Amino acid sequence: MISHTFSMFLMLLFLPLVASCSQNEQGTSWSSALIPLQSNFSISERFKQQEAFDFNADGLVDYIYYVNVTENIESISNDIPLDIVQPWLKIDDQKKGSKTGVIIIHGGDVLPSLIHDKNDFSVLDASAMLQSKVIKKDKIKLIEEAELSSKAKGDIILIPTEAGIDSFIYWDGLTYQLYEVIDIP
């Protein structure tokens, strides 16, 4: 009886230590996945989503990073292998593009993807973006956008706007696409 109580006490004592080790492993793998791209991007201090997701529905772990974009996107694409996705329509006379980008590092042999807005004034730079989140594939149906549920192959990114009309970034099987809710008053 005493040995059973003692072993239960030891388990309770070491349980937080084991849990913290697994969290540190997750944090280490999350932060190390961006290392090949760190000469061109830095993780934004505005928001960090340090979890594993599956955006392209291949069953492998994908990581998401909100990054600061400091260089011209065209010059970056010549330096490193990166799939650049710019789903927003460009408005005339835009020079640099958004200051914030979203990088997804895929598991396996898929190129990392940079989701970027070509426009200087971007929803990616707005304060509403702080409310951005990832919605798991099995929860997409709760959004009540049947078209999005049928198009998205994996987890999706919710891009909120100041006007309260959300947009979504999803993988369609080939590339990332923008889904904008049509809000009719």
N, C-alpha and C positions, 0 to 999 in steps of 0.2 A: 504494500500500500504506500509506504513512504517513498520507495523508488519510483512508483508511478506518479506520485505527486511531484517529486523532484524533477522527473523527465518532463512533465507538463510545464513546470516552472521554467526549465531551460528552453523549451520550445517557445514559450511566450517571450522570453528574454531575447532570443535570437531571431524571431520573426521580423522585427523591424530592420535588422541588419540585412537579412536575405532580400527583403523587399527593396531596400535602398540600392543594393547591388544590381538588381534587375533594372531599376530606373536609371542608374548610371550607365549601364550597358546601352539602353535605348538612347540616352542622351549622347553618348559617345558616338554611336553609329549614325545618329541623326546629324550631328555636327561634322563628322568626318566625311560624309557623303558629298559635301559641298567643296571640299578641299581643292579638287582640280579646277574649280571655277573661281576661287577666291581672289585671283589676281584681277579679275574683271568685275566682281560683285562682292558686296558685303551684306551680311545678314542684317536686315532692318531691325533696329532696336524698338521700333514702334509696335511690332507684334511678332510673336514667335509661336508657331504651332508645332510643337515637338512631338508629333505622333507619327505612326506608320499608317499609310493608307494604301489603297489599290485603285488608282485613277484609270488605268488602262485595262483593268479586269483580267490580268494575266496570272493572278494568284501570287505574284511576287510583291515584296514591300516597296512602296514608293514613298518618297519624302517630299514635303512641300516647304519652300522657303520664300518669305517675302524679302526682297532684296532691294538695296539702293542701286540705282543705275547711274553711273557716273560718266560713262563714255558713250560715244555714238554707237548705236546698236549695229550698224553696218560694219564698222571696224571690228567690233567684238566677234561678229559671225565669221570673219576671215581668220581670226586667231585661234578659235577653239571650236570643236565639233559641238554644235548646239542647234536644236530645232527651234527657230524663232517663229512664234505664232502671234500675229497682230490682228485680232479679230474685229477691232473697232474701225469704222470707216474714218479715213483721214479727212480732216477739215483743211481747207486751203491755208497756206502760209504757216504751217506748223514746222518748227525747226528741229527740236531735240527729242520730243516725245516725253512720256511720263518719267518721273523721277523714281517711281516704284515699279518693280516688276515681280512676277511670280515665277519661281523656278521649280520645276518638278524633276527630281532625280528618280528615274525608273529603275526598278530591279531588272536584272538581266542585261541584254545587249542593246536595249533601246536607248537612243540618244536622249540626253537631258533636254527638256523643253523650257523655253523662256516665253512666258505670256506677257506681252508688252503692248502698250497703247502708243501709236505713232503721234498722237496729239499731245501738245504741251500742257493743255488743261485736261486732265484725265480723271475719271472716276477712281483710278488706282491711287491717285494722290490725295483724294478727298478724305476728310476726317471720318466719314461714314465707313471707310475701308477698315477702320479699326474693329468694326463689328463683323468683318469677313470671317467665314468659317467653312469647314468642309462638312458635307453631308454624305453619310455612308449610303451606298447603293440601296440597301434594304429600307432606308428611310425616305428616299426620294418621292415615293408615292404620297407621303404626307404633305408635300408641297402643293398638291392638287393641280399639277401641270402634266396632264396625261402625255402630251407630246414629248416633254422632257424625259419622263419615265421611260418611254419607248426608245428614245435616241441615245441616252447615256449608257455606256457599257460598264462603267465603274463608278467610284465615288465622284462627287462633283464639288465645285467651289462656288459658294454663294458670294456674290459681289454686291454689297448693298450700295444704295445711292442716297444722296441728301434728300431727294424727293420721295424716298420710301418705296421706290419701284426697284425691286431686286433684279439682277442679272445673274446668270450662271455660266460657268465654264465647265464643259464636259468633254470627255473623250468619245468620239463617234466610231472608233474602230481603226481610224487612220491618223487622225490628228485631233487637236483640241478645237472646239467650236464655242461660239458665244450664243447663248440663248437669252433673249430679252423678252420679258413678259410684256405683252401688249395691254396697256391699262387704258380702258375706254371709260371716260366719266359718265 
